[in-house]
């Protein structure tokens, strides 16, 4: 059973960003382009805390990202703005 849902980027009145994911079935397959292991762990913790089963793969280079991007079908791709 695959993932079905939507990813919503929302902004609070004070400018903070939040991400809302519709409930889905099966693990959410996420490719995460992130050079910081700490930030990666934080993203994973937030997804799990929200009640999602996740399979997250982190890459930290453009070459790694390109290789993983075509290796399977991803439900979401998250990227560090500075990488």
C-alpha positions in Angstrom: 0.0 0.0 0.0 1.5 3.3 -1.0 1.3 6.8 0.4 -1.7 9.0 -0.5 -1.9 12.5 0.7 -0.8 16.1 0.4 2.0 18.1 1.9 1.0 21.6 3.0 3.5 24.4 3.9 1.8 26.8 6.2 2.9 30.1 7.8 1.9 31.4 11.2 1.2 35.1 11.8 4.7 35.6 13.2 6.3 34.1 10.1 7.1 30.6 11.4 6.7 27.9 8.9 5.0 24.6 9.6 4.4 21.6 7.5 1.2 19.6 7.6 0.9 16.2 6.0 -2.5 14.6 5.4 -2.8 11.1 7.0 -1.8 8.3 4.7 -1.3 4.5 4.7 2.1 2.9 4.5 5.4 4.5 5.2 6.1 7.9 3.8 9.2 7.6 1.6 11.3 10.8 2.0 14.6 11.8 0.3 16.3 14.4 2.5 19.1 16.5 1.1 20.7 17.7 4.4 24.3 18.2 5.4 23.6 18.4 9.1 22.9 15.0 10.9 21.3 17.0 13.8 18.9 18.8 11.5 18.1 15.5 9.7 17.3 13.8 13.1 15.1 16.8 14.0 13.1 16.4 10.7 12.7 12.6 11.4 11.6 13.2 15.0 8.9 15.7 13.9 7.5 13.4 11.3 7.4 10.5 13.7 5.9 12.7 16.5 3.1 13.6 14.0 2.3 9.9 13.8 3.7 9.1 10.5 5.6 5.9 9.6 8.6 7.2 7.6 11.4 5.8 5.6 13.9 8.7 5.3 17.2 8.6 3.4 19.6 11.4 3.9 22.1 12.5 1.3 24.5 15.4 1.7 26.0 16.0 -1.7 24.6 16.9 -5.2 26.0 13.7 -6.6 24.4 11.6 -3.8 21.1 13.4 -4.3 21.0 12.8 -8.1 21.9 9.1 -7.6 19.1 8.6 -5.0 16.5 10.7 -6.8 16.3 8.3 -9.7 16.8 5.1 -7.7 13.2 4.8 -6.5 9.9 6.7 -6.3 9.8 9.3 -3.4 6.7 10.6 -1.8 8.5 13.8 -0.7 11.9 15.4 -1.2 13.1 17.8 1.5 16.1 20.0 0.9 18.3 22.2 3.1 18.2 25.7 1.5 22.0 26.1 1.8 23.2 22.7 0.4 
